[in-house]
Amino acid sequence: MRAVSTSSQGEAVVPLDARGRVLGPAIVSFDGRTTAQRDEWAESYGAERLFQITGMPLHTMYSLLKIQWLRAHTPEMYRQVAVFLPFGDFVLRRLGAPSVTDESMAARTMAFDLSARRWSSELLDHAEVEETLLPAIHPSGVVVGTIDAAVARDLGLPPTVRLVTGAHDQPAGALGAGITTHGLAMDATGTVECVCPAFAEPILSPEMLAGNYCCYPHAAPGLYVTIAFNFTGGALLRWYRDQFGRMEVEEAALTGLDTYDILMARATSRPSGVLVLPHFTVAGTPWFDTDARGAIVGLTLATTRQEVFQGLLDGITFEMRLNLDRLEAAGVAIHTLRAVGGGARSRTLAQIKANVFRRPVQTMQMSEAPCFGAALLAGQGVGAWTSLAEAAQALVRVEATYEPNPTEAAAYEEWYSLYQRLYPAFCDLSHQIAALQQRSPPP
């Protein structure tokens, strides 16, 4: 092994003291405790100006708001903090690197000046957060140290292993899927469903902000990315498995097959006959609605379990088609998607996506794209290849391409036209339901 790099979720921060000791629990990406901080930024600073500086639509998730919350609610711990590190950079530090981060992870803090490529003194002053509490910023794929000798012995690694800046998991995944030119996008189906396209110049249009689409540096140099996401991707299928999939779980135990593979084997690439609004946690892009609730519409006494499962697949995919349409209107062209993650194993789901998206969907030989992207960055750091784009072109392999089926795509289009009306029609009611649930949670 010559080098190590990382990819990890963004926005989460680990508070460390001067000796590198963890001072308290990290706050993960979509923890919603920072509502008051978000509202203060909206009132005193303004979401539009914030977007023009950082490329980030105002949201509760960002690290800077978490740091403000920690200062307000854990002042004694805050006074001991020497640096806040994202998860991937915390791992690098434990391996022996200094306190550093890469540009894509820095952008996820909402404190990064996108044009100047440095921490924004204006935003940090407004937040009353000292820049010394944040790590130094480097591009992705840069050597920042060598593994600590004692750590190398413990892990059984050579003492010469170089430590290389990584990337936010989505652009790292896009790199691992070979997204190094505009027009291509990664479609990652994990717990969260996320589409990540690349483009050559920053896009900070009103349409981007209206759709809550960010703009930040790609792991590959000279490019930018955005992400469109639905929080309940694979998580929604896990909910179905746990609540309604007892028969499939038992079958999996007897046969040794994976429960999801059993469920997907019975799915089809045609519409289910029910509509599912997949906001079972909160709504991602384009809505950013923390009080959203999910819905299953069109049930009859003849509706089967399998139709509900199929409806979940359709709803997840419709939500991403909605995002693709809005991204295209905002100036982000996407002609082909590359599917990665656990959901990419299913040929049926790949065909559903192609039918709904009306675009080719490619599955990849390497489905763990973020890890592969981190490996490419590690190789770049130690000069294993001339450029990341050349490495991706040489090493990333497409396994299969799924084209839209004209008949099935036309059938899906009818259901998609109804789906587009579902959230606006249900929004007010879902907020009232959320308020009642918060006052009187179920037993």
N, C-alpha and C positions, 0 to 999 in steps of 0.2 A: 504494500500500500504506500502510495506517494503523498496523498493529500486527502483532507476531509473538508467537506462543506455541508451546509444545512439548508433545509427548507422548513418553514413552520408557519402556523397561523399568525396573522398579524394582529396588531392592536393590543394584545395581552402584554403585560409588563411585570417583571420580577424586580422587587426592591432589594438592592444590595447595599451593605455597608462598605466602609473603606477596605476591609479585609476580604471582601467578596462573599460574605456570609448573607444568606437569605434572611430578610427581616420579617417577612410575613407572607401570607398566601398571595399568589398572583391572581389578578382579575382577568378572566378569559375574555375572548373577543366580544361576544354578544351579551355580556352581563349588562343589564339595563339600569343599574343603580345611578347612572349619571344623568338622569333626566333633568334635574335642576341645573346642572352645569350646561347642558345643551341649550336649555331655554334661556339661560343668561347670555350665552354667545349669540343666540338669535336676536335677542333684544338689544344688546349693547354693541355688537360688532357687525352682525349681518351675514347671512348665509352666502349671499352672492359674492361679496368681497372675499370671504374666506375661501370660496371655491376658486376664484381667480388666482389666489396666491398658492393654494395647496393642491388644487385639483380634487379636493375631497368634499362631497356634499355633507352638510352638517348632520351628525348622527351621534347617538349615545355611545357608540362602540369605540371611539378613537382613544388612543393612549393618553393624549394630553388631558382629556376630560377625566380619565381614571386617576391621573396624577393629582389633578385638582381635588377630586373626591377624597383621595387618601390624605391630602394635606388637611382637608376640612374635618375628616372623621377619625383620623389616626395621627394627630399632631406629634405625639411623642415618637412614634416610629418614623414619621416623615423627617424629623430633625436628625435622625441617624443615617438617612439615605445618602450614599455617595453617588449612586447611579441607578437608573431604571433601564433594564435591558429587555428587549423582546426575547421570546423563548429560544429561537435558534441561536441568537447571539449569546444568550446565557450559557447554552451548551458549549459554544466555542470558548467562552471564558473559562468554563470548568476544565476544558481540555488544555488551556494554557495561553489563550489569546488575550490581548488587552480588551478593554471595553469599547467595542466597535459595532457598527451596524452597516448594512448596505442601503443604497438609495431607495430600493423598493420597500424595505421594511421601515425606513425613516419616514417615507411618505404616508404610511399607515398610522402614524402618530397624530396626524393633523397639525404638525408643527414644522413641516418641511416646506421650504420655498421651492416650488417646482422649477421656476425659471433660473434661479440663482444656484440651485443644487446645494443648499446648505440649510441649517436650522434658521427659521425666521425669527429674527430678534423682535420684530413687531408683534408677532403672535405670542411669543414667550413673555414679552413684557405685559401684554394684555392678560395673559394667564397668571402672571406673577410667579413664573417658574424659571429658575436659574438654568442657563444653558449648560452649566457644569454638571447638572444632574442627568444629562443625556450623553450617549456615546458618540465618539467620532464617526463620521460618515465616510464610506468608501463605495466605489462602484461594486457591483457583484463580480465575483470571480477574481478577487485580488488577494494575494497572500498577505496575511496580517500577523503571522507568527508561526512558531514550531511547537509541536505537542510537548507538554511538560514531561520530563523524564520519568517521574514517578507515576504519572497517569499512563504513560506508554507501557510501563512495566505491568501495571495493574490490568490493562486491557490486552496485553500481548501484542502490542503494535511496535513497529520500529521507532526509535527515538528521532528519526529524521522526518516524520510525517509533518507536512506543512498544513497550516490552518488557513482556510480560504473563505472569504465572505460569501454568504449564500444569498437567498432571496425569499421574499414572501411566497407562500406555497402556491398561489395561483400563477404568477408569472414563472415560477420555477417549473410548475407543471406544464405551462405553455411551452417553455423551452424544451422540456422533456418529450413533448409531443411534436416537436419540430415547428412550432409557430414562430418563425423568424422572418416573416414577410407579411405585409398587409393583405387582407382578404381571407386569411385563415384564422380559425378560432379553436381553442380547446373547449370541449364540453365535458366537464368532470362530474360524474355521478357518484357521489359518496354520501355522507350524512347530509351535506348541503349540495344542491345542484348548482353548478356554476359554469358560466360561459366566459371565456377570457380571450378576446381577440387582440391582435397587435396592429399598430399603425405607426406611420413614420413621423408625424408631427403631433404636438399636443392638441387635443380637441376640447375646448372649454366653452362650448356654445351654450346658449340658453336652453336648447333642447336636452343637452347632456345634464345640466343641472336640474331641469324639470323632471327628468327620469331618474334622478339620484344616481347617475353614473359617474364614477370617479375617473380620473386620468392620472397615471403615475408611471415612473420608469419601469420598463421591462427588465428582466434579468439579462436579456441580450442587448448589447450596447446599441445606441442610436434608435431605439424603438420605444414606444409607449404602449400601455395596455389599459383596458378598463375591465371591470367585472360586472356581470349581471347574474344575480343569484336568487335562489329560493331556498329558505332555511330548511324546509321539509322536503328534501329529496329522498335519499335512502332512509332517512329517519321516518318518513311516512310509511315506507314499506315495512320497516321494523315494527311500527305501531300496528299495522295490519297483522303481521306474523304473531305478535304477542297477544293480540286481542281476539283474533279470529282464525289463526292458522294452526290450531292445535293438531288437526289431522295431518297437516304437512310436517309439523315438527315430529310427530310420532313416526311418520313414514321415513323421515330423514334418519331418525335414530335406528330404525330397523335396516335401512338400506345402506347407510353410510354416505348418502348424498347430502348436499347442502340444501337447507330448507328453501332458500331463495331460488335455487336452480329448479326445484320442484314446482314452485309457484310460477316461475317464468316459463317453464315448459308448457304450461297450460294456457298461457296468454296468447293472444293473436295480434296481428298488426292491423286490426280494424277497430273502429270506435266501439266503446262499451255499451252505450245507451244511457249512461248516467254522466252527469257533470260533477266533478270534484274541484272545489276551490281549495288549493293545498296549503292554506295559511293556518296550519295546526299549531305553530308556535307563534311567530310574528311574520309579517310580510316583508320580503326583501325588496329588491328593485322590481318595478319602478315606484312602488308605493311607499316603502319605508314606514309602514304602519305598525306600531308596537301594540296596538289594541285590536289588530285583525284576528278573526277567528275563521276556522275552516268550515266547509259546508259540503254536503253530498246532496245533489238535487236530481230529481227524476226517479226516485224510488217507487216501486210498486210491489205488490205482494208476489209478483213473479220474479223480482230481482234476485239474482243468486249471489253467493259469496264471490264467485269468480268474476262476475260483472263488476262488483265493487272494487275488487283488486285491479281489474283492467281499467276501471275509472280512475284509480289512483295514478296509474302509469300515464293515462291520457292527461289528467289534470297537471301533473308535474311538467309534462312536455308542452302543454298549451301555455303554461306560465312562462316557459322559456321562449316559446315562439312570440309571445307578446313582447318580451324583451328584445328579441331579434328585430322585430318590426320597428320598435322605438329607437334602437341603436342605429338602424339603417336611416331613419328619418333624421337622426342627429349627426349623420355624416360618417358613421362607422360601417364600412362595407364588409360583409361576411359572405363569401361564396361557398365555403366548405368548412365543415366542423369535424374535429377529430375527437372521438370519444375515448375517455380514459376513466380509471376508477373501477370500483366493483361492478357498476351497472354496465360497463362496456363488455362484460363477458356474454351478455345475452344478445343473440342475433335478432330476436323478436323486438327487444327494446331499441336496438339500432335501427330496425326498419320502421318502427313507430316514429322515431325521431326524424328520420328522413322524410316520411310521409307528412308529418305535421310541419316540420321546418321548411319543407319544399326545397331542400338543399341536400347535396350528397353528405353522408355521414360515414366517416372512416373509423374503423377500429384499428388499434395499434398492437404490434407484437409485445411492446412493453407498456402494460397498463398502469404501472406505478410511476406515472410521469413525474410527479414532484421529486421523488428520490432520484430518478434518472437525470432530471434537470440539475439537481445538486451535484451529481457525479460529473456532469458536463462542466459545471462551474469549477469543481475541484481540479479537473484536468486542465481547464483554461488557466487556472492559477499557476500551475507548474509547467506550462508550455507544452502540454501533450498534443495540442492542435493549434493551427494557425489562427482560427477564429471560431467563435461559438456557432455561427451560422454554418460554416463548413462542417464542423463536427456534427451538428444536428442533421445536416443533409446526408452525411455519410453513415451515421449510426442509427437514426430513427427510421423505423420500418413500419409501413402500413400493412396490416394483415388482410383487411377486406374493405371494400367500398360498397355502401348501400345507397342506391339511387331511389328517389321517390317513385312509388308505384302509382301510376296515374289514377286508377280507379279508387284505390284506398285513400290517396291524398285528397281526391275530390270529396269523398265521404267525410274525411276529417275536417275539411274546410267548412262544411256546413255546421259541424259541432263547434268549431273554433269561433265562428261568427257569433254563436250564442255565448261561448265562454267569455268573450271580450266584454259582455254586458254584465257578467256575474258579480265581479267585485264592486263596481259602482252601484249595482242594485242592492247588494247585501251589506255595504259598508256601514251605513248608519245603524242598522239592526245589530250587526256584529259588535259595534262599539257599546251599544246598550247591554248586550249579553256579557261583554267583558266586564263592564262596570258591576253588573249583578254578581258575576262570578267572584270578583275581587271582594265584594262586601259579604257574600255568603258562599264561600267555597264549598264544593260538594263534599259529603262525608267520606 
